[in-house]
């Protein structure tokens, strides 16, 4: 089972909170990310290692640089 890092972002793109989760599929990780979303969070990112597999909302792409 892959482990995913789920990150919640503030309006300015800074990290509001994060946790790691073990899920069978990317879809389960995405669903979990939404289910556990912080009320104050503006954005969600789901990472599989160094690979960003999901980001919401899409307009965050213009403000946040992916990890190296």
C-alpha positions as CSV (number, residue, x, y, z in Angstrom):
1,X,0.0,0.0,0.0
2,X,1.4,3.4,-1.0
3,X,1.8,6.1,1.6
4,X,0.5,9.6,0.7
5,X,1.2,13.0,2.2
6,X,-1.9,15.2,2.4
7,X,-1.2,18.9,2.8
8,X,-3.6,21.8,3.5
9,X,-2.7,25.3,2.4
10,X,-3.6,28.8,3.6
11,X,-4.7,31.5,1.1
12,X,-1.1,32.6,0.6
13,X,0.0,29.1,-0.2
14,X,1.7,28.5,3.1
15,X,1.2,25.2,4.9
16,X,-1.8,25.0,7.2
17,X,-1.4,21.4,8.2
18,X,-0.4,18.0,6.8
19,X,-0.6,14.3,7.6
20,X,0.5,11.0,6.1
21,X,-2.0,8.3,5.1
22,X,-1.7,4.8,3.7
23,X,-4.3,4.2,1.0
24,X,-4.8,1.5,-1.6
25,X,-5.2,4.0,-4.5
26,X,-4.7,7.6,-5.5
27,X,-8.5,8.0,-5.5
28,X,-8.8,6.9,-1.9
29,X,-6.1,9.4,-1.0
30,X,-7.9,12.2,-2.8
31,X,-11.2,11.4,-1.1
32,X,-9.5,11.2,2.3
33,X,-7.9,14.6,1.7
34,X,-11.3,16.2,1.2
35,X,-13.0,14.3,4.0
36,X,-10.3,15.5,6.5
37,X,-10.0,19.0,5.2
38,X,-9.4,21.8,7.7
39,X,-12.1,24.4,7.8
40,X,-9.6,27.2,7.5
41,X,-7.7,25.6,4.6
42,X,-7.9,27.2,1.1
43,X,-6.1,24.4,-0.8
44,X,-5.4,20.7,-0.8
45,X,-2.4,18.9,-2.2
46,X,-1.8,15.1,-2.3
47,X,1.7,13.9,-2.7
48,X,3.1,10.4,-3.5
49,X,6.7,10.8,-2.6
50,X,8.0,13.7,-4.6
51,X,5.1,13.5,-7.1
52,X,2.2,15.8,-6.8
53,X,-0.8,13.8,-7.8
54,X,-3.7,16.2,-6.8
55,X,-4.2,19.8,-6.1
56,X,-7.3,21.9,-5.5
57,X,-8.2,24.5,-6.4
58,X,-6.4,24.5,-9.7
59,X,-5.5,28.2,-9.6
60,X,-3.0,27.4,-6.8
61,X,-0.8,26.0,-9.6
62,X,0.2,29.6,-10.5
63,X,1.3,30.5,-7.0
64,X,3.0,27.4,-5.7
65,X,6.1,25.8,-7.0
66,X,6.2,22.0,-6.9
67,X,8.8,20.4,-4.6
68,X,12.2,19.6,-6.1
